[in-house]
């Protein structure tokens, strides 16, 4: 059993850190929360609905419409511009070109890349790529952002800036955020902190 005795409740506006060593199950926990994996026991509830009772299509729509994701490896599409990468979640939801452009550019400006809308990923630094990922995660106004080691590929100064930006933007949009990290510095910026162990989540 990878995860055991995990009991966590997150409300709107909360910014929560889950610390843990590599291999302890942090990414698996995020996958379970997102409905990408199903728990063997217990349940994951989102807005009073049990995610693990939903069918695949319903879980896909939930992720598309209600969740935002930020990953260690950025996962931006190399052949798309910054604006196209940020707007992709809105495109998948059928937003009009005008609304897509307006909302994408607003988020791009908010993360400090207002002059880079037409740049492609190979022209950006690691810190800039993670800013693109944050903007993409928030452009659809998700209820919950799941951030999996978002500073793992960044130098300390870029990591500090990205974590500050993530917190600022999550709070500005009224979303909840679960930040999975091995960085004590990143976790220190959160409202609540937990450590994931073989015995479950331990409050810090």
Secondary structure, 3 states (H helix, E strand, C coil): CCCCCCCCCCCCCCEEEEECCCCCCHHHHHHHHCCCCCCCCCCCEECCEEHHHCCHHHHHHHHHHHEEEEECCCCCCCCCEHHHHHHHHHHHCCCCHHHHHHHHHHHHHHCCCCCCCCCEHHHCCHHHHHHHHHHHHHCCCCCEEEEECCCCCCCHHHHHHHHHHHHHHHHHCCCEEEEEECCHHHHCCCCEEEEEECCEEEEC
